[in-house]
């Protein structure tokens, strides 16, 4: 099994797949691509990923990109600890949140990039659009996380890591976040597989 990730280990989507592989107990090789140098646009990589993005997972002669698709593939293909709830409605809710996190909150993702999570905070205040995105994030997350030990739906799922990362764009930057959500994000960040991702060597940022 082979996982391609970005060389800065700053992709939230590569993190999601990395954690999934660790939770499943699957042995894999981690290879990195320098996206700033266009290493993801080489013919061989594009042939494997189709989308020319990270992450891409290679399992024998089968390859797959797009993190949510990879996580669902790992759930369907392998035993071990589950990545999604067994209950159909809880599983649908988790997938709803996972899909939403990948398609919305653009202003927040732009103004609080993963550099603030994996490298350093930014002093730039959120714009009106960024504040509106943050409020929407708090509203959705607050529908699930109200007290210690809560998860999105039932037991832990890989979407809890995804939601925690989105919240940590604000938490780790020192922005105001409702206390239960900030505590939830910090708890998820202590997951052993997340800690392994955080320990990976990152090149310094330019500038």
C-alpha positions as CSV (number, residue, x, y, z in Angstrom):
1,X,0.0,0.0,0.0
2,X,1.3,3.4,-1.0
3,X,0.1,6.8,0.1
4,X,1.1,10.0,-1.7
5,X,0.9,13.2,0.3
6,X,2.2,16.8,0.0
7,X,5.8,17.4,1.1
8,X,4.7,19.9,3.7
9,X,2.3,17.5,5.3
10,X,-0.2,20.3,5.4
11,X,-3.1,18.8,3.4
12,X,-6.1,18.1,5.6
13,X,-7.2,15.5,3.1
14,X,-3.9,13.6,3.3
15,X,-4.2,13.8,7.1
16,X,-7.6,12.1,6.9
17,X,-6.3,9.2,4.8
18,X,-3.1,8.9,6.9
19,X,-5.2,8.6,10.1
20,X,-7.6,6.1,8.4
21,X,-4.7,3.8,7.4
22,X,-3.3,4.0,10.9
23,X,-6.6,3.3,12.6
24,X,-7.1,0.3,10.3
25,X,-3.7,-1.0,11.1
26,X,-2.7,-1.1,7.5
27,X,1.0,-1.1,6.6
28,X,1.8,1.5,4.0
29,X,4.6,3.5,2.5
30,X,4.3,7.3,2.6
31,X,5.7,9.2,-0.4
32,X,5.7,13.0,-0.7
33,X,5.2,15.3,-3.7
34,X,6.4,18.9,-3.8
35,X,3.2,20.6,-5.1
36,X,5.0,24.0,-5.5
37,X,7.4,22.3,-7.9
38,X,4.5,20.7,-9.8
39,X,5.5,17.1,-8.9
40,X,1.8,16.2,-8.9
41,X,1.5,17.0,-12.6
42,X,3.9,14.3,-13.9
43,X,2.4,11.8,-16.3
44,X,2.9,8.8,-14.0
45,X,1.3,10.5,-11.1
46,X,-1.6,11.9,-13.1
47,X,-2.3,8.4,-14.5
48,X,-2.5,7.0,-11.0
49,X,-4.5,9.9,-9.4
50,X,-6.6,11.1,-12.4
51,X,-7.2,14.4,-10.5
52,X,-3.5,15.3,-10.1
53,X,-4.1,16.0,-6.4
54,X,-3.1,14.6,-3.1
55,X,-3.7,12.3,-1.5
56,X,-3.6,9.3,-3.8
57,X,-3.6,5.8,-2.5
58,X,-2.1,2.9,-4.5
59,X,-3.2,-0.6,-3.6
60,X,-1.6,-3.1,-5.9
61,X,-2.8,-2.3,-9.4
62,X,-5.6,-0.1,-8.1
63,X,-5.2,3.6,-7.4
64,X,-7.6,6.2,-6.0
65,X,-7.6,9.9,-5.2
66,X,-10.0,12.1,-3.3
67,X,-9.8,11.5,0.5
68,X,-13.4,10.7,1.3
69,X,-13.5,8.1,-1.5
70,X,-10.3,6.6,-0.2
71,X,-11.6,6.5,3.4
72,X,-14.8,4.7,2.2
73,X,-12.7,2.3,0.2
74,X,-10.6,1.5,3.2
75,X,-13.7,0.9,5.3
76,X,-15.2,-1.4,2.6
77,X,-12.0,-3.2,1.7
78,X,-10.4,-3.9,5.1
79,X,-11.3,-5.1,8.5
80,X,-10.1,-3.6,11.8
81,X,-11.4,-0.6,13.6
82,X,-14.3,1.1,11.8
83,X,-13.9,4.5,10.2
84,X,-17.7,5.1,10.0
85,X,-20.6,4.1,12.2
86,X,-22.4,0.9,11.6
87,X,-25.8,2.4,11.9
88,X,-27.0,3.6,8.4
89,X,-28.4,6.9,9.5
90,X,-25.4,7.7,11.7
91,X,-23.1,6.8,8.8
92,X,-25.1,9.0,6.4
93,X,-24.8,11.9,8.9
94,X,-21.0,11.5,9.2
95,X,-20.7,11.4,5.4
96,X,-22.8,14.5,5.1
97,X,-20.5,16.4,7.4
98,X,-17.4,15.0,5.6
99,X,-18.8,16.1,2.2
100,X,-19.8,19.5,3.6
101,X,-16.4,20.2,5.0
102,X,-14.8,19.6,1.6
103,X,-17.2,21.9,-0.3
104,X,-18.1,24.9,1.8
105,X,-16.5,27.5,4.1
106,X,-14.2,28.8,1.4
107,X,-13.5,32.1,3.0
108,X,-12.5,30.4,6.2
109,X,-10.2,28.0,4.4
110,X,-8.6,30.9,2.5
111,X,-8.1,33.2,5.5
112,X,-7.1,30.4,7.9
113,X,-5.1,28.1,5.7
114,X,-3.6,24.9,7.1
115,X,-0.4,26.9,7.6
116,X,-1.9,28.2,10.8
117,X,-2.5,24.6,11.9
118,X,0.8,23.0,10.9
119,X,3.2,26.0,10.9
120,X,2.3,29.3,12.5
121,X,-0.7,31.6,13.2
122,X,-1.6,34.7,11.2
123,X,-2.3,38.1,12.8
124,X,-4.7,39.0,10.0
125,X,-8.3,39.3,11.3
126,X,-11.1,37.5,9.6
127,X,-13.0,39.4,7.0
128,X,-16.8,39.7,7.1
129,X,-17.0,36.6,4.8
130,X,-14.5,34.8,7.1
131,X,-16.6,35.6,10.2
132,X,-19.8,34.4,8.5
133,X,-18.1,31.1,7.6
134,X,-16.9,30.7,11.1
135,X,-20.4,31.3,12.5
136,X,-21.7,28.7,10.0
137,X,-19.0,26.2,11.2
138,X,-20.0,26.8,14.8
139,X,-23.7,26.3,14.1
140,X,-23.1,23.0,12.3
141,X,-20.5,21.7,14.7
142,X,-22.6,22.8,17.7
143,X,-25.5,20.6,16.5
144,X,-23.4,17.6,17.3
145,X,-20.8,18.7,19.9
146,X,-22.3,19.9,23.2
147,X,-20.3,18.2,25.9
148,X,-17.1,16.3,26.6
149,X,-17.0,12.9,24.8
150,X,-19.4,13.9,22.0
151,X,-18.7,12.9,18.4
152,X,-20.5,13.8,15.2
153,X,-22.8,10.8,15.3
154,X,-22.4,7.9,17.7
155,X,-18.8,6.6,18.1
156,X,-15.7,8.2,16.7
157,X,-15.4,8.4,13.0
158,X,-12.8,9.8,10.6
159,X,-15.1,12.8,10.0
160,X,-14.3,13.8,13.6
161,X,-10.7,14.4,12.6
162,X,-11.9,16.4,9.5
163,X,-14.2,18.6,11.7
164,X,-11.5,19.1,14.3
165,X,-9.1,20.3,11.7
166,X,-11.5,22.8,10.4
167,X,-12.1,24.1,13.9
168,X,-8.4,24.1,14.6
169,X,-7.9,26.6,11.8
170,X,-9.4,29.0,14.4
171,X,-8.5,27.4,17.7
172,X,-4.8,27.2,16.9
173,X,-4.8,30.7,15.5
174,X,-6.1,32.1,18.7
175,X,-9.5,33.1,17.3
176,X,-12.6,33.0,19.4
177,X,-14.3,29.6,19.3
178,X,-17.1,28.3,21.6
179,X,-15.6,26.5,24.5
180,X,-17.2,23.0,23.9
181,X,-16.0,23.1,20.2
182,X,-12.5,24.2,21.1
183,X,-12.3,21.4,23.7
184,X,-13.6,18.9,21.1
185,X,-11.0,20.0,18.6
186,X,-8.2,19.7,21.1
187,X,-9.3,16.2,22.1
188,X,-9.4,15.0,18.6
189,X,-5.9,16.5,18.0
190,X,-4.6,14.1,20.7
191,X,-5.7,11.0,18.7
192,X,-2.5,8.9,18.4
193,X,-2.6,8.8,14.6
194,X,-3.0,12.6,14.4
195,X,-0.1,12.9,16.7
196,X,2.0,10.7,14.4
197,X,1.0,13.1,11.5
198,X,2.0,16.1,13.5
199,X,5.4,14.5,14.2
200,X,6.3,14.2,10.5
201,X,9.2,16.4,9.4
202,X,8.0,19.5,7.6
203,X,10.2,21.8,5.5
204,X,10.3,25.4,6.5
205,X,7.9,27.8,4.9
206,X,9.4,30.2,2.3
207,X,9.6,33.8,3.4
